[in-house]
């Protein structure tokens, strides 16, 4: 049974593909939420208050004031947040066990491969202080392979796990950045159609717009100080 949300959910967020997952899902669910921008280029992710809810110092994270038993709960890691919200509101995650497996497969495919490999592609092609041809080719090739996997899946499916689900939302933001990843979307026509299909949803469009102005103020490609904050992290 779906749940009515009386108090807004607090979303700790920056405008990255991982952040977009949650803003899209919250828009799709139509529940109230407050956005707390965590400027990852300025080091907001290392502040003590944020680390209490996201000990891995990464966005996104949420605090639901109406968690299990009516008590507040914090959740970090995007896939964990998505499963928590989808199950709480009984939307975009099926009740049938076999269908759940399909959603989990593609959700974890994104978490374990499509996100991390594309992230490394971004890093070595856009932000690395020196060009390393081996690393650039390695991650471009793996990005291409993963787009091929997604394209094949979408050849006979409108959505990756059957019905539209949190798995599609998790993958979408990363896939919108295909051009910066060195991909030719014309090679992947089923992915191209799927991007149009999702992008035409009002909730997806609204979720992608959350915090857009703040992101535009941070030109990471040229901001060396922000790059030091993001890419030179060691355990303390």
matplotlib code that plots the C-alpha trace (Angstrom):
import matplotlib.pyplot as plt

x = [0.0, 1.3, 2.2, 1.2, 4.2, 3.2, 6.7, 9.1, 12.0, 15.4, 17.5, 21.2, 22.2, 24.5, 23.7, 25.5, 24.2, 23.9, 22.1, 19.7, 18.6, 16.9, 15.5, 13.9, 12.5, 11.1, 9.5, 8.0, 6.7, 5.2, 6.1, 7.3, 11.0, 13.5, 16.8, 20.0, 22.8, 26.1, 28.7, 31.1, 33.6, 33.8, 34.1, 30.7, 30.7, 33.3, 31.4, 30.5, 26.8, 26.8, 29.1, 26.6, 24.2, 26.7, 29.8, 31.3, 31.3, 29.3, 26.0, 23.2, 21.7, 18.3, 16.7, 13.1, 11.4, 8.7, 10.8, 9.9, 7.8, 7.3, 10.9, 13.4, 15.8, 18.9, 19.9, 23.1, 24.1, 21.8, 20.6, 19.8, 17.9, 16.0, 15.0, 13.9, 11.7, 10.3, 9.3, 8.0, 5.6, 5.0, 5.9, 8.6, 9.7, 7.5, 6.0, 6.6, 9.9, 10.9, 10.2, 12.2, 15.2, 15.1, 15.0, 17.8, 20.0, 19.9, 20.0, 23.2, 24.5, 24.4, 25.9, 28.7, 29.5, 27.7, 28.3, 31.9, 33.3, 31.6, 32.9, 36.5, 35.9, 34.9, 37.9, 40.7, 39.3, 38.2, 39.9, 43.2, 46.2, 48.0, 46.7, 47.2, 46.3, 46.0, 43.6, 41.6, 41.2, 40.5, 37.5, 36.2, 36.2, 34.4, 31.9, 31.3, 30.8, 28.3, 26.3, 26.2, 24.8, 22.2, 21.3, 20.8, 18.6, 16.4, 16.1, 13.0, 12.1, 10.8, 12.4, 15.3, 13.5, 10.1, 8.0, 9.4, 11.3, 14.0, 16.5, 15.7, 16.0, 19.4, 20.8, 19.3, 21.4, 24.6, 23.4, 22.5, 26.2, 27.1, 28.6, 31.1, 32.0, 33.1, 30.2, 28.2, 24.6, 23.7, 25.5, 23.0, 19.6, 17.6, 19.4, 18.7, 15.0, 14.9, 16.5, 13.8, 11.1, 12.4, 13.2, 9.7, 8.4, 7.6, 9.0, 12.3, 12.6, 11.9, 14.3, 17.1, 16.5, 16.9, 19.9, 20.9, 21.9, 24.3, 26.0, 26.4, 28.3, 30.9, 33.0, 34.8, 36.8, 38.6, 38.3, 41.6, 40.8, 37.5, 39.4, 41.8, 38.9, 37.2, 40.2, 42.9, 41.1, 42.9, 41.7, 42.0]
y = [0.0, 3.4, 5.9, 9.5, 11.8, 14.6, 16.1, 16.8, 14.4, 16.2, 15.5, 16.2, 16.7, 18.0, 18.0, 14.8, 11.6, 10.1, 13.1, 13.1, 9.6, 10.8, 14.1, 12.2, 9.6, 12.1, 14.0, 10.7, 9.9, 13.3, 13.5, 16.7, 17.2, 19.9, 20.2, 20.8, 21.6, 20.0, 21.8, 19.0, 21.4, 23.5, 20.5, 20.6, 16.8, 16.7, 18.8, 16.9, 17.4, 15.8, 13.0, 12.0, 10.9, 10.0, 8.6, 7.9, 11.7, 11.3, 12.6, 11.8, 11.2, 11.6, 12.0, 10.9, 12.3, 9.7, 6.6, 3.1, 3.2, 6.9, 7.7, 9.6, 7.6, 8.7, 6.7, 7.1, 5.4, 6.1, 2.6, 2.1, 5.4, 4.4, 1.0, 2.5, 5.2, 2.9, 0.2, 2.8, 4.3, 1.1, 2.6, 1.8, -1.4, -4.5, -6.7, -9.9, -11.5, -12.5, -8.9, -7.6, -9.6, -8.0, -4.5, -5.3, -6.8, -3.5, -1.3, -3.0, -3.2, 0.6, 0.8, -1.7, -0.9, 1.8, 4.5, 3.8, 3.0, 6.1, 8.1, 7.0, 7.9, 11.4, 11.7, 10.6, 12.4, 15.7, 16.2, 14.3, 16.7, 14.6, 12.7, 8.9, 7.2, 3.8, 4.9, 7.0, 4.1, 1.6, 3.5, 4.6, 1.0, -0.2, 2.7, 1.6, -2.0, -1.0, 1.1, -2.0, -4.1, -1.5, -1.1, -4.9, -5.0, -2.1, -3.6, -5.6, -3.7, -0.2, -0.2, -2.1, -4.3, -4.6, -1.8, 1.6, 1.4, 2.8, 0.9, 3.2, 6.3, 5.2, 4.7, 7.7, 10.6, 8.8, 8.0, 11.6, 12.5, 10.2, 12.9, 13.9, 10.2, 10.0, 8.0, 8.3, 7.8, 6.8, 3.6, 2.8, 3.6, 1.7, 3.7, 6.9, 6.1, 5.2, 8.5, 10.4, 8.2, 9.0, 12.6, 13.3, 12.4, 15.6, 14.2, 13.3, 16.7, 18.4, 16.1, 17.0, 20.7, 20.6, 22.7, 23.4, 27.0, 25.9, 23.4, 26.0, 28.2, 25.4, 24.9, 21.8, 21.5, 24.8, 25.0, 23.5, 24.1, 22.2, 19.4, 19.1, 18.8, 16.1, 14.1, 14.3, 12.6, 10.3, 8.7, 10.9]
z = [0.0, -0.9, 1.8, 2.2, 2.9, 5.3, 6.1, 3.3, 2.7, 2.9, -0.2, 0.1, -3.5, -6.2, -9.9, -11.0, -12.6, -9.1, -7.7, -10.7, -9.8, -6.6, -7.8, -10.7, -8.5, -6.0, -8.8, -10.2, -6.7, -6.3, -2.7, -1.0, -0.6, 0.4, -1.5, 0.4, -2.1, -1.2, -3.3, -3.9, -5.6, -2.4, 0.0, 1.5, 1.5, 4.2, 6.7, 9.9, 9.6, 6.2, 7.2, 9.9, 7.2, 4.4, 6.0, 2.6, 1.9, -1.3, -2.6, -2.7, 0.7, 2.2, 5.6, 5.8, 8.9, 8.5, 8.3, 9.5, 12.7, 12.2, 13.2, 11.1, 9.0, 6.9, 3.8, 1.7, -1.6, -4.5, -5.1, -1.4, -1.5, -4.6, -3.3, 0.1, -1.6, -4.2, -1.6, 0.8, -1.8, -3.7, -7.0, -9.7, -7.9, -8.4, -5.7, -7.7, -6.7, -10.3, -11.5, -8.5, -9.6, -13.1, -11.6, -9.2, -12.0, -14.0, -11.0, -9.8, -13.4, -13.3, -9.8, -10.5, -14.1, -16.1, -13.5, -12.3, -15.8, -17.4, -14.4, -15.1, -18.8, -17.7, -15.4, -17.8, -20.8, -19.2, -15.8, -15.6, -15.4, -18.0, -21.0, -20.5, -23.8, -22.3, -19.6, -22.0, -24.4, -21.7, -20.3, -23.7, -24.9, -21.7, -22.1, -25.6, -24.5, -21.8, -24.2, -26.5, -23.6, -22.9, -26.6, -27.0, -23.9, -25.3, -28.7, -27.5, -24.4, -23.9, -20.5, -19.1, -16.6, -18.3, -16.8, -16.2, -12.9, -10.7, -12.9, -15.8, -13.6, -12.3, -15.8, -17.5, -16.2, -17.0, -20.5, -21.3, -21.2, -24.1, -26.1, -23.4, -23.1, -26.7, -27.8, -31.1, -30.0, -33.6, -33.0, -30.3, -31.8, -29.1, -26.4, -28.4, -28.5, -24.8, -23.9, -25.8, -24.2, -20.7, -21.4, -22.5, -19.0, -17.1, -13.8, -15.5, -17.0, -13.7, -11.8, -14.2, -13.7, -9.9, -8.9, -12.5, -11.8, -9.1, -11.4, -14.1, -11.6, -11.1, -14.2, -13.0, -16.2, -15.5, -11.7, -10.5, -6.8, -7.2, -8.9, -6.0, -3.6, -5.7, -7.0, -4.3, -1.4, 1.1, 4.2, 7.3]

ax = plt.figure().add_subplot(projection="3d")
ax.plot(x, y, z, "-o")
ax.set_aspect("equal")
plt.show()
